[in-house]
């Protein structure tokens, strides 16, 4: 999947998933549409497993080479950012692949340089950081909801491209995804969250307000792209109307952007367990066990 070095002549992930990737071509080549067919669960699970194996290989390569990777996830509310992040991190080490999902800034943070609270979450060598929302809050929710001044907004649009170029010059691999979703599909997902007992927390008053300001968010997104879709860190748009297709497509694309090799170690031999030489353990009745309800 990932672009390989000259030593590697074949692309194993593309060979393994060729039949599955073929069924995804409609999603990759056609313009965004709310009427795309859902992918079958069996096909989805098979493709996801292959892609997650490649993500583990990428993780080991990043550790080995000391790479620093930042992936920004932005987009409409309920467009599928969280689900994609979950599938990326699911099989990876939390010590290597970290998620930065910052809350609203504190009073102290509001007095800092705008990018300051994000900088402390940037990766060290051998790390990946996925930003679930990012410094682009200023160009989106803060702009639309009036949480920043006109001066702060335009200063952000001037500063952001230079900030990102600085990150790239420092050696960070910066990848930016924008998740798009149709009006109809977003409404369906919001309704599902309203009535689902485990999804209430996903729906906030701010999400509801975003529905009422759909056009304003569209204008803000277009203005943001006009200023920040730069050569050093371009925006990649993900059609999120079919969640499972979006997850596969974004992982497939992410793997294609970073050169990596397979560093999977040889199988390990499990050593024999230490022999008991007479040690008597305390009785189990001395321990407090979790009740076996199930």
N, C-alpha and C positions, 0 to 999 in steps of 0.2 A: 504494500500500500504506500508507505512513505517512499519518497524518492530515494533511490539507493545510490551507494557509491559506485565507482567504476568496477570494483571487485565483484559486485553483485549483478549478474546479467538478467536474472528473472525477478519478477515481483510476486512473492508468494501469496500475499493477501488477495491480489487481483485474480490469481489463478484459482484460489480456493473459492472465492465468492463470485466468480464470473457469472454463473447462472442467476445468482441473486441480484447482483448489480444490474443485470440486464432488465430485470423486472422493475428496477427503480428508475430506469432511464426516462420514463414519462415525467417523473417528478423533477429530474435534473434539467430536462430540455424544454419542457413546456412552460409558458408563462404562468405566474401564480393564478390558481383557480380554486374556489371552495368546493369544486365537484370532483376532485381527484379521488380515485378509488383507494380504499384502505388496503394495506398490505396484510396478507394472511399471517396469523400468529406464528405458525411453524416457520414460514420464510423469514419473518422478522427475528425470531429467536435464533435461528441458524446464522443469519447475517450478523446479528449483534454479537454473538459469541466469537465469531471469527474476527470481528473488528476489535473487540475487547482484548483478544489475545495479542493483536498487533499493538494496541495501546500499552500493554505490559512491556512489549519489546521496545517501544518508543521510550517508555519510562526508564528502562535499564540503560538505553543509549544516552539519554539526557543525564543520568547520574554519572555514567562513564566519562562523558565528554565535558561535564561541568556546564551544561547549557543552562540558560535562564529563559524561561518561557512564560509569557503573559497572554492569556486569552480573555478577551472582553466579551461579555454576553449582554447585549442590549436589545430592546425591541418593545413591541406592544405588550400590555398586560395580558396574561393568559396565552401568550404566543408559543409557550413550550420551552422557555429558557431553562427553568428549573429541572424539568424532566431530562433534558439533554445533558445538563451538568451532572445529574445523578448517574446517568448511564456511563459517562466518561470516567467518573471517579469510582464507580462501583467495585472494580477489580484492582484499583491502584492503591499504592501505599499512601496513607494520609500524611506521612512524613515527607513524601516527595511531591504529591499533588494536593494542593491546598485550595480551599474555596474562601474567597473574601466577599462576604455579604455584609456590608457596613450599614448600621442603622443611621437614622437621621443625626446630623452633626450636633455635638454638645455646644453649649454657649461658648466654651473656650475654643473649640474647633472652628466656630464661625469667625473667630478673630484671626485665625491662621491664614497663611498662604493657601489658596483654595486646594491645590494639589497635595498639600502636606500630609493629610491623613491617609491618602492613598499610597504615598511613597513608602511608608513604613511597612506596607504589605507586599511590596515588590519582592521577587524571588532572589535568593542567593544562588550560587552555582549548584547545579544539579537539582533544581526545583522547578515546579510548574505551579502557577497561581491562576485560578479561574475567578475572574471578577463577575459575580452575579449582581449586575448593575455596577456602575463605576463613576469616574469623574464626569461622565456624560449626563449625569443627573442635572447638571447646570443647564445643559442645552435642551433638556426634555422637561421633566416635571417642574423644575425650579422656574424655567422660563414660562411655561403654560400657567402654572398656579401662582405666579407672582412672588415666588420665594427669593428672588434675587432682583437687583436693580437692573435697569437698562445698561448702565455702565459696566456692571459685573458680568452681564451676559455677553456683551460685545468684546469685553476683555478676554473672556474665556475663549471665544471663537478665534481671537487673534493668538492667544497663548497656546491653545491646545495642540495645534500642529507642531509648534516648536518644542513643546514638552515631549511629544511622542517621538519626534526626530531625535531628541536628546536621549531618550530611552533606547532607541535603536542603535545610535552611535555608541552607547555604553555597552552594547553586546546583548541586549535583551531582544528576544524574538517576540514581536508584538503582533497578535492576531485579533481582529475585531469582527464579531458577528452581530448582525441585526436580524432579529426574528420578526417576520411579518406574519400577520394573520388577518383574515377577512373580517369585516364587520359582523357577518352572520355567524361565523364560527366563534368569534370572541363572545358574542351574546350567549351562544349555546353553552360555552364553558363557564361563563359567569352564572348562568342559571343552574348549572350542575353543582357549582360550588355552594350556591345558596342552599340547596336542598340536600347536600351530602354532609353527614355529621363529621367526617374526618377531613373535610376540605374547607370548613368555614374560615379557618385561620388564613387561608390564601386570599380571601376577599376582604379588602379594607375600604373605608370610605373614599380613599384616594383612587382606588380602582373604579369605583362607581362614578366618581367625578370625571375620570378619564373617558368614560363612555359619553358623558355629556359634552365633552370637549374634543371629540374625535377629530374634527377638522383642524382645530388648533394644534393638536399633537402632530397631525400630518404636516402642517406648515413648519413646525419646529424641527421635525425630522428632516425635511427637505433642506432647510437652511443649514442644519448641522452637517449633512452630507456634503453640501456645497463647499463648506469650509474645512472639513476634516477628512474627507476621502482622499488621502494623500498617497503618493507613490510608495513611500517608505512604510506606510501602515494603512492599506486600503480597507474599505468596508466590504464584507461578504454578506450578502443577503440570503437568509434561509426562509424558504416558504414553509410556514408552520401550520398550515391548515390540516395536514394529516400528521399527527404527532410522531408516530412510529417512523414514517418516511423521513421526517425532519431529523430525528435522532440519528438514523443511519447515515443520512446525507452529510450531516455536520461532522460526525466522527470520521467518515470516509475522507472528507475534504481536509480536516485537520491533519490526518495522517499523511496526506499528500504534500503538505507544506513544509515538512521537516525531513531532511535526509537522515536516515537511521539504518543501522544494521542489526541483525539478530545476534544478540549476545547471550542467548539462553544457555545456561551452564549445563554440563553433562549431568545425568541423573545422579543423585547422591545416594550413598549407601547408609542405611540406618544402623547405627551401632547397637550392640546388645545392651539390654537394660542392666543396670548395676545389680549385682547379686546381693540378696539379703544375707547379712552376716550376723544375724541375731538381734537386730534392733527391734524393739517392741513398740509399736505405735500406740498412742492413747486410744481409748475406746471411742467408737463413733458416737456414743451417747453424750460425749462431752461437747459435741459440735451442734450448732443450730442450723437446721436444714430449711430450705424453702419448702413450704407445703406442696405436696404433689396433688394439685387440684385437677390436673388433666392427665 
